[in-house]
Amino acid sequence: MFASSTHLFREAGRRALRQSSRKSLFARTMSGAAAISPYAAGRIAGLDKNIWVEYGALAAKHQAINLGQGFPDFHAPEHVRQALAEGTTSEKGRFINQYTRSQGHPRLVNALSKLYSPHYGRTIDPMSEIIVSVGGYGSLFYCAQAFINPGDEVVIIEPFFDCYDPMVRMAGGIPKGVPLRLKPGAKTSADFQFDLAELEAAFTDKTKMFIFNTPHNPTGKIFSRPELEQIAALCIKHDVLCVSDEVYEWLVYKTSPEHIRMATLPGMQERTLTVGSAGKTFSATGWKLGWTVGAPSLIKCMAAVHGQSMYTCPTVTQEAVAVGLEIEMARLGTPECYFQSLAEELRPKRDWLAKALAEVGLTPIVPEGGYFMLADTEPLGMLHNLFCSVSCLACCTLLLINDLVIGNDWRCFIVAAMSA
């Protein structure tokens, strides 16, 4: 198996390097794209490209397997899929297929409250402290639109999920990146660390928001309690909102540190918006259902955006996710609980991939959580300003992605999706 994977990785690397150059790949692939209309609003200037859309089109054009996004190639849990089917066909479907409460289907927000309250050490009000959105993506959009004014600065940990920067810019904000740097001799994602002095310097009297992701995409890092406390201290000192993207909250490997929720730290409850995702929780990314947990005054602001845009999310999907959460809560602490079993299913793939990457001369950085693994491509002599994505299952194609997604102070890394 490993001899075969070595051959595939080498061939993929050779092919990718032959087909790439220092010229912009975007310029070559999008040269025939339609021009932006002169009627376009100024707030979308420079935001008309989406890396996943562009590389999806590129993969389709060349009949390549799309390995960029790392979504699962396996089913969501059977009881969740069954709940979705029953919602559309059973007698109760007369109501489940109609509009539901705008801020979240009652059964779902009640389930989320029961799930999270023990983790937060307090009772979360399902009707005032939770809002349901079209994916975690929707939650992040609401956060940007509800709180960022033109000229506000937003501190973002790099590398970052690709939508953070454009969503801030669309709201008129100014993104300020603070990079995670890899320690010499790094072996795991814990070796990605921010420099406290750099982070402190990024906060000013114009800072309105701080955005980060834990477990982190794409490094797999789980931020430690001391790191979270340093971030919290700066948010409190500068009176800054914190958007804590925790969509990978259950994808924590057994030997990894505990995932600590930012909102549970002293002084952070009233200023933290925690983003969650049904797609990541139940391996159903196409369902596009997410949520935010936060103080009532903050959720009310997000509800204003939600009410004038999406208004509500599909009732039947919310019902199915609620059923899934109820079943999994009864299984908590057992091997059958999907919150624990998914990471255990992915762990052998993670270990296999680390070995395969090492065998072709790369330096894998073993993740503590999440779907992805980074590997340093410096031994292959790959271009400095590139960011690569490869699947752990097919291992046969490299998609070269401009490093603007992850910041400007980075070496070239391969990102491998372990969810296939």
Sequence and secondary structure as in RCSB ss.txt:
>XXXX:A:sequence
MFASSTHLFREAGRRALRQSSRKSLFARTMSGAAAISPYAAGRIAGLDKNIWVEYGALAAKHQAINLGQGFPDFH
APEHVRQALAEGTTSEKGRFINQYTRSQGHPRLVNALSKLYSPHYGRTIDPMSEIIVSVGGYGSLFYCAQAFINP
GDEVVIIEPFFDCYDPMVRMAGGIPKGVPLRLKPGAKTSADFQFDLAELEAAFTDKTKMFIFNTPHNPTGKIFSR
PELEQIAALCIKHDVLCVSDEVYEWLVYKTSPEHIRMATLPGMQERTLTVGSAGKTFSATGWKLGWTVGAPSLIK
CMAAVHGQSMYTCPTVTQEAVAVGLEIEMARLGTPECYFQSLAEELRPKRDWLAKALAEVGLTPIVPEGGYFMLA
DTEPLGMLHNLFCSVSCLACCTLLLINDLVIGNDWRCFIVAAMSA
>XXXX:A:secstr
 HHHHHHHHHHHHHHHHHH  SS HHHHHSTTS    TT  GGGTT    HHHHHHHHHHHTT    SS   SS 
  HHHHHHHHHHHHSTTHHHHTS   TT  HHHHHHHHHHHHHHHTS   TTTSEEEESHHHHHHHHHHHHH  T
T EEEEEES  TTHHHHHHHTT EEEEEEEEE TT  BGGGEEE HHHHHHH  TTEEEEEEESS TTT     H
HHHHHHHHHHHHTT EEEEE TTTT B TTS     GGGSTT GGGEEEEEEHHHHTT GGG  EEEE  HHHHH
HHHHHHHTTT    HHHHHHHHHHHHHHHHHTTSTT HHHHHHHHHHHHHHHHHHHHHHTT EEEB SBSSEEEE
E GGGT  TTEEEEEETTT    EEEEGGGT SS   EEEEE   
